[in-house]
Amino acid sequence: MKRLFSSKEDRDQYVAKIIKEKKQDWLYNEVKKHDDQHGNQLAWALSVLCDLEITWFEKHIDDVILWLPAIKTQGIKRSVLRSVVPQPLSTEKEGEWVDYLFELTQDMETDIAVKVHAIEILSKYVLHYPELANELYLILEDNLPYYGPALKSRSKRVMKKLSKVLG
């Protein structure tokens, strides 16, 4: 399959076209259909779109949890979770989100960038459900020796927040 775009400039032009034509929801639905390199590129565009227009994606948060766990392409997970991080937490599907995010943080096959975003979202849930703080803290503490610099740094920052919640 031919690449959708080959540079950040191409991607940015693609995103500008999506915005101009008001096809944000179309792009979201296309990402859902493609668990491959094409979907990865679409998800990359989606994450940039969400950076530019943060509020439109909020309506999709409860839907994301219905299809994202079945996705195998790590780049799609990374980009979609990156787009979820600044959004308000799901209240309707919060149990599904928490379970999935804990699963991602513990799965050794999960890419580091995916774990970073999963931990970030989970830490927001912990603020609403402090009883989850100990579980997340222990997972991060146990896995810290195996993490690379980026994940280790993010984990330490989250663990510091969790320590305050735990008292």
NUKE-735731 format. One record per residue: residue number from 1; residue in three letters; z, x, y of N, C-alpha, C, CB in turn. Coordinates in nm, 2 decimals, decimal comma. Each point is the difference from the previous one (the first is absolute). Last residue first. Glycine has a CB too. Example, Ala and Ser with C-alpha at 12.3 -4.5 7.8 and 13.67 -1.06 7.14 Angstrom:
# residues 2
PATOR     k     r       nz       nx       ny      caz      cax      cay       cz       cx       cy      cbz      cbx      cby
PATOR     2   SER     0,71     1,28    -0,22     0,00     0,09     0,11     0,08    -0,08     0,11    -0,22     0,12    -0,06
PATOR     1   ALA     0,21    -0,09    -0,51     0,00    -0,09     0,12     0,00     0,09     0,12     0,12    -0,19    -0,12
END
This chain:
# residues 167
PATOR     k     r       nz       nx       ny      caz      cax      cay       cz       cx       cy      cbz      cbx      cby
PATOR   167   GLY     5,07    -0,05     0,92     0,13     0,02     0,06     0,05     0,13    -0,04     0,05    -0,23     0,00
PATOR   166   LEU    -0,48    -0,01    -0,09     0,10     0,01    -0,11     0,14     0,03     0,05    -0,18     0,08    -0,14
PATOR   165   VAL    -0,19    -0,09     0,44     0,02    -0,14    -0,06     0,11     0,00    -0,10    -0,25    -0,04     0,04
PATOR   164   LYS     0,13     0,45     0,15     0,07    -0,08     0,10     0,02    -0,14    -0,05    -0,10     0,13     0,18
PATOR   163   SER    -0,14     0,17    -0,44     0,14     0,04     0,00     0,08    -0,08     0,10    -0,07     0,23    -0,06
PATOR   162   LEU    -0,41    -0,28     0,04     0,08    -0,07    -0,11     0,14     0,03     0,00    -0,21     0,00    -0,13
PATOR   161   LYS    -0,07     0,23     0,43     0,01    -0,14     0,04     0,09    -0,08    -0,11    -0,22     0,01     0,13
PATOR   160   LYS     0,10     0,43    -0,24     0,10     0,00     0,11     0,02    -0,14     0,05    -0,08     0,23     0,07
PATOR   159   MET    -0,25    -0,17    -0,39     0,14     0,01    -0,06     0,11     0,01     0,11    -0,11     0,12    -0,20
PATOR   158   VAL    -0,35    -0,12     0,33     0,04    -0,13    -0,05     0,14     0,00    -0,06    -0,24    -0,06    -0,05
PATOR   157   ARG     0,06     0,47     0,19     0,02    -0,09     0,12     0,04    -0,14    -0,05    -0,18     0,13     0,13
PATOR   156   LYS     0,07     0,17    -0,46     0,12     0,04     0,06     0,03    -0,08     0,12    -0,04     0,23    -0,08
PATOR   155   SER    -0,37    -0,30    -0,13     0,11    -0,05    -0,09     0,13     0,04     0,07    -0,14     0,02    -0,21
PATOR   154   ARG    -0,25     0,14     0,40     0,01    -0,15     0,03     0,12    -0,05    -0,08    -0,25    -0,02     0,03
PATOR   153   SER     0,14     0,47    -0,10     0,05    -0,02     0,14     0,02    -0,15     0,03    -0,13     0,21     0,07
PATOR   152   LYS    -0,05    -0,08    -0,49     0,14     0,04     0,01     0,05    -0,03     0,14    -0,04     0,18    -0,17
PATOR   151   LEU    -0,41    -0,25     0,09     0,08    -0,11    -0,06     0,15     0,04     0,01    -0,19    -0,06    -0,15
PATOR   150   ALA    -0,12     0,38     0,31    -0,01    -0,13     0,08     0,09    -0,11    -0,06    -0,24     0,06     0,06
PATOR   149   PRO     0,22     0,37    -0,29     0,06     0,01     0,13    -0,01    -0,13     0,08    -0,06     0,23     0,00
PATOR   148   GLY     0,04    -0,28    -0,53    -0,06     0,10     0,09     0,07    -0,01     0,14    -0,22    -0,01    -0,13
PATOR   147   TYR     0,47    -0,15    -0,34    -0,09    -0,04     0,11    -0,05     0,13     0,08     0,13    -0,22     0,02
PATOR   146   TYR     0,20     0,21    -0,39    -0,14    -0,01    -0,05    -0,10    -0,03     0,11     0,08    -0,07    -0,22
PATOR   145   PRO     0,41     0,09     0,28    -0,05     0,13    -0,05    -0,15     0,00    -0,04     0,23     0,05    -0,07
PATOR   144   LEU    -0,02    -0,47     0,20    -0,02     0,10     0,11    -0,05     0,13    -0,05     0,18    -0,12     0,13
PATOR   143   ASN    -0,04    -0,29    -0,38    -0,14     0,05     0,00    -0,02     0,11     0,10    -0,07    -0,22    -0,08
PATOR   142   ASP     0,50     0,00     0,02    -0,04     0,05    -0,13    -0,14     0,06     0,01     0,14    -0,17    -0,11
PATOR   141   GLU     0,02    -0,04     0,50     0,08     0,12    -0,03    -0,04     0,06    -0,13     0,19    -0,10     0,13
PATOR   140   LEU    -0,38    -0,31    -0,01    -0,05     0,11     0,09     0,07     0,13    -0,03    -0,05    -0,17     0,18
PATOR   139   ILE     0,19    -0,22    -0,41    -0,14     0,04    -0,04    -0,05     0,12     0,08    -0,04    -0,25    -0,06
PATOR   138   LEU     0,46     0,06     0,18     0,01     0,08    -0,13    -0,14     0,04    -0,05     0,21    -0,13    -0,05
PATOR   137   TYR    -0,18    -0,14     0,44     0,06     0,13     0,03     0,00     0,08    -0,13     0,14    -0,09     0,18
PATOR   136   LEU    -0,27    -0,36    -0,21    -0,10     0,08     0,06     0,05     0,15     0,03    -0,10    -0,21     0,11
PATOR   135   GLU     0,41    -0,10    -0,28    -0,11     0,02    -0,10    -0,11     0,09     0,06     0,05    -0,23    -0,10
PATOR   134   ASN     0,31     0,09     0,38     0,04     0,10    -0,10    -0,11     0,03    -0,10     0,24    -0,08     0,03
PATOR   133   ALA    -0,32    -0,26     0,30     0,01     0,14     0,06     0,04     0,10    -0,11     0,06    -0,10     0,22
PATOR   132   LEU    -0,10    -0,39    -0,25    -0,11     0,08    -0,06     0,01     0,15     0,04    -0,14    -0,20     0,01
PATOR   131   GLU     0,43    -0,15     0,16     0,03     0,02    -0,14    -0,10     0,09    -0,07     0,12    -0,22    -0,01
PATOR   130   PRO    -0,16     0,05     0,46     0,07     0,13    -0,01     0,04     0,03    -0,15     0,09    -0,03     0,23
PATOR   129   TYR    -0,46    -0,27     0,03     0,08    -0,01    -0,13     0,07     0,13    -0,03    -0,17    -0,17    -0,08
PATOR   128   HIS    -0,08     0,13     0,48     0,03    -0,14    -0,02     0,09    -0,03    -0,12    -0,22    -0,05     0,11
PATOR   127   LEU     0,08     0,49    -0,01     0,07    -0,04     0,12     0,04    -0,15    -0,01    -0,12     0,17     0,14
PATOR   126   VAL    -0,16     0,02    -0,47     0,14     0,04    -0,02     0,08    -0,04     0,12    -0,06     0,19    -0,14
PATOR   125   TYR    -0,41    -0,23     0,15     0,07    -0,11    -0,08     0,15     0,03    -0,01    -0,22    -0,04    -0,13
PATOR   124   LYS    -0,04     0,37     0,33     0,01    -0,12     0,09     0,06    -0,12    -0,07    -0,20     0,08     0,13
PATOR   123   SER     0,10     0,31    -0,37     0,12     0,03     0,09     0,02    -0,12     0,10    -0,04     0,25    -0,03
PATOR   122   LEU    -0,34    -0,25    -0,26     0,13    -0,03    -0,07     0,12     0,02     0,09    -0,11     0,07    -0,22
PATOR   121   ILE    -0,32     0,06     0,38     0,02    -0,15     0,00     0,13    -0,04    -0,07    -0,26    -0,02    -0,01
PATOR   120   GLU     0,16     0,48     0,02     0,02    -0,05     0,13     0,02    -0,15     0,01    -0,14     0,19     0,08
PATOR   119   ILE     0,03     0,02    -0,49     0,14     0,03     0,04     0,03    -0,05     0,14    -0,01     0,20    -0,15
PATOR   118   ALA    -0,44    -0,23    -0,01     0,09    -0,09    -0,07     0,15     0,02     0,04    -0,17     0,00    -0,20
PATOR   117   HIS    -0,15     0,29     0,38    -0,01    -0,13     0,06     0,09    -0,10    -0,07    -0,24     0,05     0,07
PATOR   116   VAL     0,21     0,38    -0,25     0,06     0,01     0,13     0,00    -0,14     0,07    -0,09     0,24     0,02
PATOR   115   LYS    -0,12    -0,19    -0,44     0,15     0,00    -0,01     0,06     0,00     0,14    -0,01     0,11    -0,23
PATOR   114   VAL    -0,45    -0,05     0,20     0,03    -0,14    -0,04     0,15    -0,02     0,00    -0,21    -0,02    -0,14
PATOR   113   ALA     0,04     0,45     0,20    -0,02    -0,08     0,12     0,04    -0,15    -0,02    -0,18     0,16     0,07
PATOR   112   ILE     0,19     0,15    -0,44     0,11     0,02     0,09    -0,02    -0,09     0,13     0,02     0,24    -0,09
PATOR   111   ASP    -0,22    -0,40    -0,39    -0,02     0,10     0,10     0,11     0,01     0,10    -0,25    -0,03    -0,03
PATOR   110   THR     0,32    -0,15    -0,47    -0,03    -0,05     0,13    -0,02     0,12     0,10     0,13    -0,21    -0,05
PATOR   109   GLU     0,01     0,23    -0,42    -0,15     0,00     0,02    -0,04    -0,04     0,14    -0,02    -0,05    -0,24
PATOR   108   MET     0,48     0,05     0,07    -0,05     0,14     0,03    -0,15     0,01     0,02     0,20     0,08    -0,14
PATOR   107   ASP     0,16    -0,49     0,24    -0,12     0,03    -0,09    -0,05     0,14     0,04    -0,06    -0,24    -0,02
PATOR   106   GLN     0,41     0,00     0,26     0,05     0,06    -0,12    -0,11     0,05    -0,09     0,20    -0,14     0,01
PATOR   105   THR    -0,27    -0,09     0,41     0,09     0,12     0,03     0,04     0,07    -0,13     0,08    -0,11     0,21
PATOR   104   LEU    -0,33    -0,30    -0,24    -0,08     0,11     0,06     0,08     0,13     0,02    -0,15    -0,17     0,11
PATOR   103   GLU     0,38    -0,23    -0,25    -0,09     0,05    -0,11    -0,08     0,12     0,05    -0,01    -0,23    -0,10
PATOR   102   PHE     0,26     0,00     0,42     0,09     0,08    -0,09    -0,08     0,06    -0,11     0,20    -0,14     0,06
PATOR   101   LEU    -0,43    -0,16     0,21     0,03     0,12     0,07     0,09     0,10    -0,08    -0,03    -0,13     0,22
PATOR   100   TYR    -0,07    -0,30    -0,39    -0,12     0,08     0,00     0,03     0,13     0,07    -0,14    -0,20     0,00
PATOR    99   ASP     0,48    -0,13     0,00    -0,02     0,05    -0,14    -0,12     0,10     0,00     0,09    -0,21    -0,09
PATOR    98   VAL     0,00    -0,01     0,50     0,11     0,10    -0,03    -0,03     0,06    -0,14     0,16    -0,13     0,15
PATOR    97   TRP    -0,45    -0,21    -0,01    -0,02     0,12     0,07     0,10     0,10    -0,04    -0,09    -0,13     0,19
PATOR    96   GLU     0,13    -0,29    -0,37    -0,12     0,06    -0,06    -0,02     0,14     0,07    -0,10    -0,22    -0,05
PATOR    95   GLY     0,44    -0,06     0,23     0,03     0,05    -0,14    -0,11     0,08    -0,06     0,15    -0,20    -0,02
PATOR    94   GLU    -0,23    -0,03     0,44     0,08     0,13     0,01     0,05     0,05    -0,14     0,08    -0,08     0,22
PATOR    93   LYS    -0,38    -0,30    -0,03    -0,03     0,08    -0,12     0,09     0,13    -0,01    -0,24    -0,09     0,00
PATOR    92   GLU     0,28    -0,23     0,36    -0,04    -0,08    -0,11    -0,01     0,07    -0,13    -0,12    -0,14     0,17
PATOR    91   THR     0,20     0,36     0,24     0,12    -0,07    -0,04    -0,03    -0,09    -0,12     0,09     0,00     0,24
PATOR    90   SER    -0,30     0,48    -0,01    -0,02    -0,13    -0,07     0,13    -0,06    -0,03    -0,22     0,08    -0,09
PATOR    89   LEU     0,18     0,27     0,50     0,02    -0,01    -0,14    -0,03    -0,14    -0,05     0,17     0,17     0,01
PATOR    88   PRO    -0,40     0,05     0,43     0,12    -0,07    -0,04     0,01    -0,01    -0,15     0,01    -0,13     0,22
PATOR    87   GLN    -0,31     0,53    -0,05     0,00    -0,14     0,00     0,14    -0,06    -0,02    -0,24     0,00    -0,08
PATOR    86   PRO     0,08     0,47     0,07     0,04    -0,05     0,13     0,02    -0,15     0,01    -0,11     0,20     0,10
PATOR    85   VAL    -0,03     0,02    -0,52     0,12     0,06     0,05     0,04    -0,06     0,14    -0,06     0,21    -0,12
PATOR    84   VAL    -0,35    -0,31    -0,14     0,11    -0,09    -0,01     0,12     0,05     0,07    -0,09    -0,07    -0,22
PATOR    83   SER    -0,31     0,33     0,19    -0,02    -0,12     0,09     0,11    -0,10    -0,01    -0,24     0,03    -0,03
PATOR    82   ARG     0,24     0,34    -0,26     0,01     0,06     0,13    -0,02    -0,12     0,11    -0,09     0,22    -0,08
PATOR    81   LEU     0,02    -0,32    -0,37     0,14     0,01     0,03     0,02     0,06     0,14     0,05     0,03    -0,25
PATOR    80   VAL    -0,49    -0,06     0,11     0,05    -0,13     0,01     0,15     0,01     0,03    -0,17    -0,10    -0,15
PATOR    79   SER    -0,05     0,50     0,06    -0,05    -0,06     0,13     0,06    -0,14     0,02    -0,21     0,13    -0,02
PATOR    78   ARG     0,31     0,10    -0,39     0,05     0,07     0,11    -0,03    -0,06     0,13    -0,02     0,21    -0,13
PATOR    77   LYS    -0,16    -0,39    -0,27     0,14    -0,03     0,02     0,06     0,07     0,12     0,02    -0,02    -0,25
PATOR    76   ILE    -0,46     0,12     0,14     0,01    -0,14     0,05     0,15    -0,03     0,02    -0,22    -0,07    -0,12
PATOR    75   GLY     0,13     0,48    -0,07    -0,04     0,00     0,14     0,01    -0,14     0,06    -0,15     0,19    -0,04
PATOR    74   GLN     0,21    -0,12    -0,43     0,12     0,04     0,08    -0,03     0,00     0,15     0,08     0,14    -0,19
PATOR    73   THR    -0,29    -0,43    -0,22    -0,04     0,10     0,09     0,11     0,03     0,10    -0,24    -0,07    -0,02
PATOR    72   LYS     0,27    -0,28    -0,31     0,02     0,13    -0,06    -0,03     0,11     0,10    -0,06    -0,09    -0,22
PATOR    71   ILE     0,22    -0,46     0,25    -0,09     0,10     0,04     0,03     0,14    -0,06    -0,03    -0,13     0,22
PATOR    70   ALA     0,30    -0,28    -0,26    -0,11     0,02    -0,10    -0,10     0,10     0,03     0,03    -0,24    -0,06
PATOR    69   PRO     0,33     0,11     0,37     0,06     0,06    -0,13    -0,11     0,03    -0,11     0,22    -0,11     0,06
PATOR    68   LEU    -0,34    -0,13     0,36     0,01     0,15     0,01     0,06     0,06    -0,13     0,03    -0,03     0,25
PATOR    67   TRP    -0,09    -0,46    -0,17    -0,11     0,07    -0,05     0,02     0,16     0,00    -0,14    -0,19     0,07
PATOR    66   LEU     0,47    -0,14     0,09    -0,06    -0,07    -0,11    -0,11     0,08    -0,07     0,05    -0,21     0,11
PATOR    65   ILE     0,18     0,33     0,30     0,08     0,03    -0,12    -0,05    -0,07    -0,13     0,20     0,02     0,15
PATOR    64   VAL    -0,41    -0,09     0,28    -0,02     0,14    -0,04     0,08     0,02    -0,13    -0,03     0,08     0,24
PATOR    63   ASP     0,07    -0,49     0,00    -0,11     0,01    -0,09    -0,02     0,14    -0,06    -0,11    -0,18     0,14
PATOR    62   ASP     0,44     0,09     0,20     0,04    -0,07    -0,13    -0,12     0,00    -0,10     0,16    -0,14     0,13
PATOR    61   ILE    -0,24     0,33     0,30     0,10     0,08    -0,07     0,04    -0,07    -0,13     0,09     0,08     0,22
PATOR    60   HIS    -0,41    -0,21     0,14    -0,05     0,04    -0,13     0,11     0,06    -0,09    -0,22     0,03     0,10
PATOR    59   LYS     0,25    -0,17     0,38    -0,02    -0,12    -0,08    -0,04     0,03    -0,15    -0,07    -0,11     0,21
PATOR    58   GLU     0,13     0,46     0,12     0,13    -0,06    -0,04    -0,02    -0,12    -0,09     0,09     0,08     0,21
PATOR    57   PHE    -0,44     0,18     0,03     0,02     0,03    -0,14     0,13    -0,07    -0,05    -0,12     0,22     0,03
PATOR    56   TRP    -0,03    -0,21     0,44    -0,08    -0,09    -0,08     0,03     0,01    -0,15    -0,18     0,02     0,17
PATOR    55   THR     0,39     0,25     0,19     0,06    -0,13    -0,03    -0,09    -0,08    -0,10     0,10     0,00     0,22
PATOR    54   ILE    -0,20     0,46    -0,04     0,11    -0,01    -0,09     0,04    -0,14    -0,05     0,08     0,21     0,11
PATOR    53   GLU    -0,50     0,08     0,08     0,04    -0,14     0,02     0,11    -0,03    -0,10    -0,24    -0,06     0,07
PATOR    52   LEU     0,10     0,51    -0,04    -0,06    -0,05     0,12     0,04    -0,15     0,03    -0,19     0,16    -0,03
PATOR    51   ASP     0,32     0,05    -0,38     0,05     0,08     0,11    -0,04    -0,05     0,14     0,00     0,20    -0,15
PATOR    50   CYS    -0,19    -0,39    -0,24     0,14    -0,05     0,02     0,07     0,09     0,11     0,01    -0,08    -0,24
PATOR    49   LEU    -0,44     0,20     0,11    -0,01    -0,13     0,07     0,14    -0,05     0,03    -0,21    -0,05    -0,11
PATOR    48   VAL     0,18     0,43    -0,15    -0,03     0,03     0,14    -0,01    -0,12     0,08    -0,13     0,20    -0,07
PATOR    47   SER     0,19    -0,25    -0,39     0,12     0,06     0,06    -0,02     0,04     0,15     0,06     0,08    -0,23
PATOR    46   LEU    -0,43    -0,26    -0,02     0,10    -0,10     0,02     0,12     0,06     0,07    -0,08    -0,13    -0,20
PATOR    45   ALA    -0,26     0,42     0,05    -0,04    -0,07     0,12     0,11    -0,11     0,04    -0,25     0,04    -0,05
PATOR    44   TRP     0,31     0,18    -0,35     0,02     0,10     0,11    -0,04    -0,07     0,13    -0,05     0,19    -0,16
PATOR    43   ALA    -0,04    -0,44    -0,22     0,15     0,01     0,03     0,03     0,10     0,11     0,05    -0,07    -0,24
PATOR    42   LEU    -0,49     0,05     0,07     0,03    -0,12     0,08     0,15    -0,01     0,04    -0,19    -0,12    -0,13
PATOR    41   GLN     0,05     0,48    -0,15    -0,05     0,01     0,14     0,02    -0,12     0,08    -0,17     0,15    -0,09
PATOR    40   ASN     0,30    -0,17    -0,35     0,08     0,10     0,06    -0,05     0,02     0,15     0,04     0,11    -0,22
PATOR    39   GLY    -0,29    -0,39    -0,07     0,12    -0,06     0,05     0,10     0,09     0,07    -0,02    -0,15    -0,19
PATOR    38   HIS    -0,36     0,34    -0,01    -0,04    -0,09     0,10     0,12    -0,07     0,06    -0,23    -0,03    -0,11
PATOR    37   GLN     0,30     0,29    -0,27    -0,02     0,08     0,12    -0,05    -0,08     0,12    -0,05     0,19    -0,14
PATOR    36   ASP     0,31    -0,48    -0,21    -0,09     0,12    -0,02    -0,01     0,07     0,13    -0,13    -0,12    -0,19
PATOR    35   ASP     0,27    -0,36     0,06     0,09     0,10    -0,04    -0,07     0,13    -0,04     0,16    -0,19    -0,08
PATOR    34   HIS    -0,27    -0,29     0,37    -0,05     0,13    -0,04     0,11     0,10    -0,04    -0,20    -0,04     0,14
PATOR    33   LYS     0,25    -0,42     0,05    -0,10    -0,01    -0,11    -0,04     0,13    -0,06    -0,09    -0,20     0,12
PATOR    32   LYS     0,40     0,14     0,26     0,05    -0,06    -0,12    -0,09     0,00    -0,12     0,14    -0,14     0,15
PATOR    31   VAL    -0,29     0,28     0,28     0,09     0,10    -0,06     0,06    -0,05    -0,13     0,06     0,09     0,23
PATOR    30   GLU    -0,31    -0,39     0,03    -0,09     0,10    -0,07     0,09     0,11    -0,06    -0,19    -0,05     0,16
PATOR    29   ASN     0,40    -0,27     0,11    -0,04    -0,06    -0,13    -0,09     0,09    -0,08     0,02    -0,22     0,11
PATOR    28   TYR     0,12     0,35     0,33     0,11    -0,01    -0,09    -0,04    -0,05    -0,14     0,15    -0,04     0,20
PATOR    27   LEU    -0,48     0,04     0,14     0,03     0,14    -0,05     0,12     0,00    -0,10    -0,08     0,09     0,22
PATOR    26   TRP    -0,03    -0,50    -0,01    -0,10     0,04    -0,09     0,03     0,14    -0,06    -0,17    -0,14     0,13
PATOR    25   ASP     0,44    -0,01     0,22     0,03    -0,07    -0,13    -0,10     0,03    -0,10     0,12    -0,18     0,12
PATOR    24   GLN    -0,21     0,35     0,31     0,12     0,06    -0,06     0,04    -0,06    -0,13     0,08     0,05     0,23
PATOR    23   LYS    -0,47    -0,10     0,11     0,00    -0,01    -0,15     0,12     0,06    -0,07    -0,25     0,01     0,02
PATOR    22   LYS     0,04    -0,07     0,46     0,11    -0,08    -0,04     0,00    -0,02    -0,15     0,01    -0,12     0,22
PATOR    21   GLU    -0,31     0,39     0,07    -0,05    -0,12    -0,07     0,11    -0,09    -0,06    -0,20     0,13    -0,06
PATOR    20   LYS     0,31     0,27     0,30    -0,09    -0,07     0,08    -0,05    -0,13    -0,06    -0,07     0,22     0,10
PATOR    19   ILE     0,35     0,07    -0,36     0,07    -0,07     0,11    -0,09    -0,08     0,09     0,16     0,19     0,00
PATOR    18   ILE    -0,36     0,07    -0,34     0,09    -0,11    -0,06     0,07    -0,07     0,11     0,03     0,14    -0,21
PATOR    17   LYS    -0,27     0,24     0,34    -0,09    -0,11    -0,03     0,08    -0,12    -0,06    -0,19     0,17    -0,04
PATOR    16   ALA     0,43     0,22     0,12    -0,04    -0,06     0,13    -0,09    -0,12    -0,02     0,02     0,23     0,12
PATOR    15   VAL     0,09     0,04    -0,49     0,11    -0,09     0,04    -0,03    -0,07     0,13     0,16     0,16    -0,12
PATOR    14   TYR    -0,48     0,15    -0,03     0,01    -0,11    -0,10     0,11    -0,10     0,04    -0,09     0,15    -0,18
PATOR    13   GLN     0,05     0,26     0,41    -0,10    -0,09     0,04    -0,01    -0,13    -0,09    -0,13     0,20     0,08
PATOR    12   ASP     0,44     0,14    -0,19     0,04    -0,07     0,12    -0,11    -0,09     0,06     0,14     0,20     0,05
PATOR    11   ARG    -0,23     0,06    -0,44     0,10    -0,10    -0,03     0,04    -0,08     0,13     0,08     0,14    -0,19
PATOR    10   ASP    -0,37     0,23     0,23    -0,07    -0,12    -0,06     0,10    -0,11    -0,03    -0,17     0,16    -0,10
PATOR     9   GLU     0,35     0,23     0,27    -0,08    -0,06     0,10    -0,07    -0,12    -0,06    -0,03     0,22     0,12
PATOR     8   LYS     0,27     0,06    -0,41     0,09    -0,09     0,08    -0,08    -0,07     0,11     0,20     0,15    -0,04
PATOR     7   SER    -0,48    -0,02    -0,38     0,08     0,07     0,09     0,09    -0,10     0,07    -0,17     0,18     0,03
PATOR     6   SER    -0,16    -0,30    -0,36     0,03     0,13    -0,04     0,09     0,08     0,10    -0,22     0,00    -0,12
PATOR     5   PHE     0,11    -0,54    -0,07     0,00     0,09     0,11     0,04     0,14    -0,05     0,04    -0,19     0,17
PATOR     4   LEU    -0,15    -0,13    -0,49    -0,01    -0,09     0,11     0,00     0,08     0,14     0,12    -0,18    -0,14
PATOR     3   ARG    -0,31     0,35    -0,35     0,12     0,00     0,08    -0,02    -0,09     0,12     0,06     0,23    -0,07
PATOR     2   LYS    -0,31    -0,30    -0,40    -0,01     0,07     0,12     0,12    -0,01     0,08    -0,25    -0,04     0,00
PATOR     1   MET     0,22     0,00    -0,54     0,00    -0,08     0,12     0,00     0,09     0,12     0,12    -0,19    -0,12
END
